[in-house]
Amino acid sequence: MLQGKELILATKPYACEKRALSWLYTISTLCLLTLALTGTLTAPWLVARLVCSVLSGLLIVRMFVIYHDHQHHAILHHSHLANIIMTFFGIYVLAPSSIWKRSHDYHHKHNSKLFSASIGSYPIVTRRKFEAMTPGERRSYLFTRHPLTIAAGYLFMFLIGMCLQSFTSSPRKHIDSLIALIIHIGGSVMLWYFLGWQSWVLFVGIPFTIACSIGAYLFYAQHNFPGVVFSDNEDWCYDKAALLSSSHMLMHPVMAWFTANIGHHHIHHLNARIPFYRLPEVMQRIPELQTATTTSLRFRDIRACFRLKVWDPELNRMICKKEIRTIRAAALQMTPEPVAIPG
């Protein structure tokens, strides 16, 4: 049975792109996205424009994963044309390369570590640390992980998190974040002014809301799911973090296409140089990768992922708010009352 370094080495032959395929998938996705966005403004019927709008959001997700692979140097590495295309797409999708690559590379190097900065990932705290927080700190922590916050990923994760916060924290390093904000807000204002609010909703509002909420949820659920394992920094191991702390998200083939196979997230974390279109192949050929903990986009699985709030080292699992209260109440009952000493 392959494990550790041997398992990582077994994936190495697949960390090689087929450049013609990389270009085919990139250009075809961009063309479909361009056609769909054009349809949001030019289709003769409102229903058709609405369909194009929803389709645009889903195609942005697919193109984002392709962009994500390029940032990992899994596809189209050393291509000047690809660099130009991806730079513009990163700005368009409010995830400019300077902040996306820095935060995402950090995430891959520190995935599932309990005591590291929550750069590029949702914050995780232990039960004891959560109980020691001030009420304001608890609210902030829970707000970040709230379903409505994730559903509003367009605002909180991308406009504010990726662009505004990155630029204000380091203007020189993240000038492209400012450019993305100016282009996005300026373009939105012009679209609204010249073509009306309905055009903005169909061309920007719906596509970005769909794409950003799906992206935010996928990133959340791929590392916050029943059965996930978190480790102290000294016990952390790269291959175990990939296999035990990254989910295999089961999807319908259509949704798997729109998400460019990112559901095979445990394999991606084991070897980020594997192109997205080869992930199913790796899954099929290496049996050790077929036993990863799964989740899905079904309502019950989404609900199960959202219920998880903090890590309990004693139970060795994520627990919900109700369990936090139950454990705290049990601990208070076991605390002996002070004995009065006769005076």
N, C-alpha and C positions, 0 to 999 in steps of 0.2 A: 504494500500500500504506500503510495507516494505521499510525502508530507514534508513540510519545511522547505528547505532549499531545493530539494529534488522536485517538489511539486511546482515551484516557481520556474525551474529550468525546463520542466515538461511543457510549459506554456510558451517558451521562447520561440519555437519554430513558427508559431502563429502570430508573433509580434512583427509581422512583415506584411506591408500593404501590397495590394495589387493596384498599382497606380492608375491604370485605366479605369478600374472600378471606382476608385476614390473620386476621380474626376467626374465619372458618369453620375454617381450619386449626388455629388456636390452641385453640379450644373443642373441636373434634372430637378433637384429639390428647389434650387433658386428660381428656376423657370416656373415651376408650379406655384411657388409662393408669389412671384411677380404676377402671374395670371390671376391668381385668387384675389390678390390685393386690387388689381385693376378691376376685377368683377365687382368688388364692393362699391366702386364708384360709378361703373358704367353699365352694369346689368340692367335690363329694362324693367324688371319687376322687383319689388321690395323683398319678396321671399327669396329670390335668386341672389340678391345682394346680401341677405342675411346668411344664406348658405355659404357664399364666398367668404364672408367675414369669419364664420366659425372655422371653415377650412383653413383660412389664413392663420388663425391661432394655432391649429394643430401642426401646420407646416412650419411655423416658427419654432415649435418644439423640436421637430425633426432636424431642422437646420441648426438649431442651437447645439444639439448633441454632436453634429458633424463639426461645428465650430469648436466644441469642447475637445473632440478627438484631435483636431489640428493643434490646439494649444498644448496637448500632451505629446505632440510630435508623433502621433500614431499614423497620421495620414498627411500627404502633401508637404512633407518636411523639405525645407530648402527650396521651395517654389516661391519665387517673387510674386507671381500672379496670385497664388493662393494666399500669401501674406497680405496682399492688398485687399482681396475679397474679404478675408476673415477680419481684418482690421475694421473695415467699413461695417461689416455685419455686427461685430461686437459693439460698435457705437450705436448702430440702429436698435439693437435689442437691449440696450441699457446695461450691458455687461462688458465694458471696454477691456481690452486685453491686459492692461497694466494691473488692474485690481483683480480681474478674474483669475489670471494665471497665478498671481502671488497668493491669493487666498485659497485657491483650489489645490495648488501644490502643497501648501501647508496642511490642508485637510488630509491629503493622501499620506503625508508623513506622520500625522498625529491622530488618525482616525481611531476612535474608541478609547483614547487616553483620558482618564478621569481628571487629571490635574494639568491641563494645558489650556492655552488661550482658545477661546471659541471662535477662532478665525476660520472662516469658510465653512462653518458647521453650526448646528443649533446647540446652544449651551446645555450641558448636563451637569447636575450637581448630585451629591449623595443626599440621602435622607437627613442625616445629621446636619449637614451644611444648610439644607433647606430650612430645617427647624431653627437654626441659629440666625437666619436672615431677618432683617427688619421687615415689617409689613410692606414697605415700599419696594424693597428688593425682591420680595416674593411676587408681588404683582407684576413687576417688570419681567421677571423670569417666566412666569406663567403667560404673560401677554405675548412674549416672543414665540411660544409654542402653541398659542391658541389657534383653533381651526379658522376663525375669522381673519386672524392676522396672516395666516398662510394663504387663505383664499384671496386676500388682498396683497399678494406678493408683488403685483405691479407697483404698488405704492411703497410698501415697507421693505421688501427685499431688493428691488431693482432701482426705483427712483431715489429712495432715501439711502438704503444700505450700500448698493454697488456704486452709485454715482455721487450723491451729496456727501455722505459721510467719508468716503474715500478721498474726495477732493479736499474737504475741509481739514482732514487729518494730515494730509501731505500733498499740498497743491503742486509741488514740482514733480513728484512721482506720478501723479494721477491727473495730469492736465487733460487727458482724453476723457476723463469722467466729466469734467466741466463742458467739454465739447459735446459729449453725448446729451447732457442736460439742455444745453443751449439749442442744439438741433431738434431735440424731441419736443421741448416746450415751444420753441419758435415755430416749428413746423405745425404743431397742433393748433396754435393760435391762428396761423395763416389759413389752415384748412377750415377751421371753424368760421373764420371771417368771410372767406371767399365762397365756400361751398355749403356752409351751414352745419349746425350741430349734428344732424343725422349722419352726414358724411364722416364727421369725426368719430362718432360712435361706431360706425361700421368699419372704418379704415384703421382706427387706432384703439378705441375703447374696448370693443369686444375681442379683437385678436390679441391684444396685450394682456387683457384680463385672463383670457383662457390660457395663453402660453405661460404667463408668469405664475398663475395659480397651480397649473400642472407641474411646472418646473419646481416651484417651492415645495409642493407636496411630495413629489418624487424624491427630492433631496432629503426631506424629513423622514419619510417612511423607509427609505433605504438604509437608515441608520437608527431608527426609533421604531422597533417592531417587537412583538412578543417573541422572546427567545434571544434577543440581542445580548451580547456580552460586552461589558466595559472592564477595563483593567487599570490597576495602578501603573504609574509610569515605569516603575522598575520591573514589573511583570509583563510589560507590553511586548508583543512579538508581531512582526509585520504580517506574516502569512496567516496567523490566527486572527488578527484584526480583520483581515480581508474575508476570511471564511466564516467567522463567528459574529462579526459586527457589521456585515454588509449583507443585505437580503437578496434573495432571488425572487423578483416580483413577477408572478405569473400574469400574463396578459393575453388577450385575444390577438391573433396574428395581425389584425388591422391596427390595433393600438401599439403592438410591438413595432410595426413599421413606422408609425408616426413618432414613436419615442426612440427609433433607431437602436433597438435592442438594449437600451440602458437598463432594462429589467435584470439582465445578467450582471448585476452590480458587483457581486462577490468576485467574479472573474475579472472585471475591470479593475477592482482594487488589488487583485493579486498581480496583475500585469497591465498597467495603464497604456502600454504601447501596442496592445492588440486592437486593430481597427474594429469599429462597431459592427461591421458586416461579417466579421469572423468569430464573434463571441458565441453564437449558437453552435458553430463548428467545434470550438474548444469544449463547450459544454457536452457535446455528444461524444467526443473522443476521449475525454479524461473522466473516468468514473468517479474519482474522488471529488469532483466538482458538482456532482449531481445530488449531493446530500445536504446542500445548504438550506438554511431555514427560509421558508417561503412566506410571502404575503401576496396580496393582490389588490385590485382596484374595486373589489366588491365592497358594498356598504359595511358589512360586518367587520371586514379586515381594516377598512379605513377607520371605523369607530374604535377598534381595538388598538390601533396605533396611536390615535389621538388621546386615548385614556392614559397612556403612559406619561409620567411626569418626572420622577426622580429615580436614581439608582440606589438600591438598598444592598450594600455589600454583604449584610448578614443573610439575606434571602437569595443573594446572587442573581437578582433580576430587577427589571424596571417595575415600579409600582405606581398606582393611581392615587389621586387625592384622598379617596375614601380609605384606602389602606394606610396612608400616612396618618390620618386621624385615628384609625383603629389602633395602630401600633403605639401612637402617642398616649391614647387613653389607657391602654393596657400597661404602659410603663408608669403612668401616674398612679394607677391602682396598686402597683407592686411597690411603690415608694413608701417606706415605713413612715408613719406619722411620728413627729417628735414626742418623746416621752417627758411628761412633766415631772420635775424633781421636787419632792415635798420640801417646802420651806420650813 
